[in-house]
Amino acid sequence: AWIPAKVVYSRDMSELGAAMEQLPADLFQAAEADTYFCGGFFLSWLQDNFVHGQPGILRSIGLMEALLKAADFVLLDSILSNEIRLMDCCFQWVHCLLARELPLELLVLLWEKYMAIGNSEAVLDFHSYVCAALMMQLRQKIVGQSVDVIIHLLKDPLEKRVRPPQGSRNKDVYDCAWLEGLISRASQLLRDYPASSLT
């Protein structure tokens, strides 16, 4: 271990910066190569999202819709009955893997979970389950609402773009426990409604 554990788990960035300055250059070069490999590997999974017809996105949205139909039809019907298609309001969720919706620290943790899965089809399927779990968390804010409210909420599900009142912060949305709960819910949905049973 090059950096003492007390420094790694410290919130003092200056301590961490000072410790990192002591590391040998070859260690950084190895980390750069590993980072490049992991990033390239991760992006290769998304290839079907960026080709003509975007079959990866169509498949993910279709799986998400089938899952919601099986797990929470009332929620799905509340959206579809307002003539809102999931493709129109959740395209960005699937296309960008929630990069625009989640704060960076939570996004990195979510993508780390995806990297642990290791199989592109399984990752994209699980991402559909995460998106469905996120939508199910928004259920009370969606059911019975008007088209405008639903679209606004699905375009900004964590209300990141809405300026919170002075001194308040939606802590139940922007913390690791919330993300773990979302992943846990998605995992439970995957066990209860495997992708093979929905298609």
N, C-alpha and C positions, 0 to 999 in steps of 0.2 A: 504494500500500500504506500503510494507516494505521498498522499495527503492524509494527515491524521484525521481520524473520525470526528473528533471534536470540531475541526474546522469545516468538514463536509456538512455536518448537520447544524452549523451555525447560521444565523440569519445575517451575520455581518459580512457583507460582500467584500469589504476591504481585506478581511482575513483570508477569504477564499482567493481573492486576486493575488495577494502576497504569496500564498502557498503555490499558486499556479505558476508564478514567475520563477519559482525554484525548480520546476519540472524540466527534464531534458527535452530538447527540440525533437528528437526522434520519436518520443512519446506522442507529441502533437501531430507529427506526420502520420503515425499509425492511426491515430484517432480520426484524422482528416480522411484517410483512405476508407476506414470503416464507415464513417458518416456518408461518404460519397456512395459506397456500395449499398448501404441500407436505403438511402434516398432513391437511388436508381431502381432498386428492387421494388420499393414501395410504389414508385410512379409506374413501373411496368404493369402493376396490377390494374391500373386505371386505363390502360390502353383502349379497351372497348368503349370507354366513355368519350373518346376523342376521335373516333373514326366515323365515316359517313353513316348516318342513321342512328348513331349512338346506341348500339344494342345493349351495352352495359347499363346505361341509365334506364332504358326501357325495361330491362329485366329487373333492375332493383326497384323501380317504382311499381312494376307489376307485382313483385313479391310483397312490397309494403302494403299495397292495396288488398291483396289476397289475405295477408295477415290481419289487417284491420277488419276485414269482412268476417273473418273467423273469430277474432278475439274481442272486438268491440264494434259491432255493426252499427249501433246507434251513433257512435262518433263518426264513422265513415259516412253514414247516411246524412248526418248534419252537414257535412262538407259537400257531398255530391248533390244533395237536394238543393243546394244554393248554386248549382251549376258551376262548381269549382272543381277542376280536375287536379289530382295530386301532382300531375306532371307540371301544371302551371304554378303551383305554390310550393312544391317541395323539390323542384328540379335542382335548385342551388344546394340543398341539403345533401343530395346524392352526388352531384357533380363535384362539389368542393369538399366532400367528406366533413361537413359541418365546420369548415375552417372560418367561415364568415360569421357563424352563429356563436361559437364558443370562445371564451377568453383563451389566450395562447397557452397559459399554464395547464388548463384543462384539456385543450386540444392535443398537446404533447402527450399527456397521460392516456387519452383515448387512442391516439395513433400507436402508442407503445403497446397497448392491448392488441390492436390490429396486427402489429408486427409479430406478436407472439403466436398468432393463429397460423401464419406462414403460408397459407394457400389462397391464391387470389379469389377463387370462386367463394370459398368459405368466408373470406374477409368481406367481400361485397355483400354476401347474404347477411352476415352478421350486422353490417352497417345498416341494411334495410330494417333489421330488428331494432337497432338503436334508434333509428329515425321513428319507427312506429312507437317505441316506448316513450320517446320525447313527445310525440303527438298525443299519446294517451295521458301524459302528465298535464297536458294543456286542456284536457277534456272539459273541465268545468268552465273554462274560458271560451270554449268553442261551441258546445251544444246550446242551441237556441239563439245563437247570435246572428247578426246580419252579415251579409257578404263582406262588407267593408271591414268589419271587426275581425272576421275569420282570416281574410287575406292579410291584413296588417299583422296579425298575430303569427301567422305561418311564415311571413317574410322576416319577422324579427321575433322568434319564439322566446328568447330570453330577455326581450326588451332591452337589449344592449344599446340601441340607438335612441331610446327614450331617456332623457336626462332625469335621474332620480331627484326627489326633493333634497334640499341641502341637509347634509348630515346622515341621510339614510342610504342604505345599500341592501340590495336583495341578497342577503347572505345565504339563503337556502338555495340559490341558483349558482352563485359563483364560488363554490367550494368543492373540495375533493370528495367529501361525503355525498354531495348531490350527484356527482359524476359516478361514483361507485354504485349508488342506488339506481341510476339510469342503466348502467352496464348490467347490474344484477337483474333488473326487470327485463332487459333485452335477452339475457341468458335464460331466464325462466320462460319467456315467450318462445325462444328457440326450442327448449325442451318440450313445451306443451304443444307447439305447432311447428314441427320440423318443416323446412323448406320443401322437402320431397312430398309432404302431404298436402301442400298448398298449390302445387303446380300441376 
